[in-house]
Amino acid sequence: RQGGQDGAPGVVRLSSGKPFKAAGRQPIPAGDSLIVETPGGGGYGDPRQRAPERVAEDVRRGLVTPAAARRDHGVMVDDPAAPQ
């Protein structure tokens, strides 16, 4: 919306990497795990217009990785306290 990026798609998968159908009743093999990754939003507005200090705060809070700050926001965050 308003220049935001595409959101991430949802994914349902097995931790073993075995194929998992998109629908229908399916048993989960013993020792395996079902992983459900819910869709993510793409945000509001052009990410390159976000204030650099706010992007740095997002990185410190673990909401954005330093790599995503660089790639999506054009902001280099060099903070040893930032999560990698």
C-alpha positions in Angstrom: 0.0 0.0 0.0 1.2 3.5 -0.8 4.5 2.1 -2.2 5.0 -0.7 0.3 6.6 -4.0 -0.9 5.0 -7.4 -1.4 4.3 -9.4 1.7 5.7 -12.8 2.3 3.5 -15.8 1.4 2.3 -18.3 3.9 4.0 -21.8 4.0 3.0 -25.1 5.5 5.8 -27.7 5.5 7.4 -30.6 7.3 10.6 -30.1 9.1 12.1 -33.2 7.4 11.6 -31.6 4.0 9.2 -34.4 2.9 6.5 -33.2 0.5 3.3 -31.9 2.2 0.1 -31.4 0.2 -1.6 -28.0 0.4 -4.9 -29.5 1.5 -6.6 -32.6 2.8 -6.0 -34.9 5.8 -2.4 -36.0 6.1 -0.7 -37.8 8.9 2.5 -36.2 10.3 5.1 -39.0 10.6 6.4 -39.7 14.1 9.5 -37.6 14.8 8.6 -35.1 12.2 7.2 -31.6 12.9 4.7 -29.4 11.1 5.9 -25.9 10.4 3.4 -23.2 9.7 4.7 -19.8 8.6 2.0 -17.2 8.4 2.0 -14.6 5.7 3.7 -11.3 6.4 2.7 -7.8 5.4 4.7 -5.8 3.0 4.4 -2.6 5.0 3.0 0.8 4.3 4.8 3.3 2.1 8.2 3.3 0.4 10.7 1.7 2.8 13.5 4.0 1.5 11.5 7.0 2.8 11.7 5.7 6.4 13.9 7.8 8.7 17.4 6.2 9.1 17.2 6.5 12.9 13.9 4.6 12.9 15.3 1.9 10.7 18.3 1.6 13.1 15.8 1.2 16.0 14.0 -1.5 14.1 17.3 -3.4 13.7 18.1 -3.0 17.5 14.6 -4.3 18.3 15.1 -7.3 16.0 12.3 -6.3 13.7 14.6 -5.9 10.7 18.0 -7.5 10.0 21.0 -5.4 9.2 21.0 -7.0 5.7 17.3 -6.0 5.2 18.0 -2.5 6.4 20.6 -2.2 3.7 18.7 -3.9 1.0 15.2 -2.5 1.6 15.8 0.8 3.3 19.2 1.8 1.9 20.4 2.2 5.5 23.7 0.8 6.8 23.4 -0.2 10.5 26.7 -0.8 12.1 25.7 -1.5 15.7 27.3 -4.3 17.7 24.1 -4.6 19.8 22.0 -5.2 16.7 20.9 -8.8 16.1 22.5 -10.4 13.1 
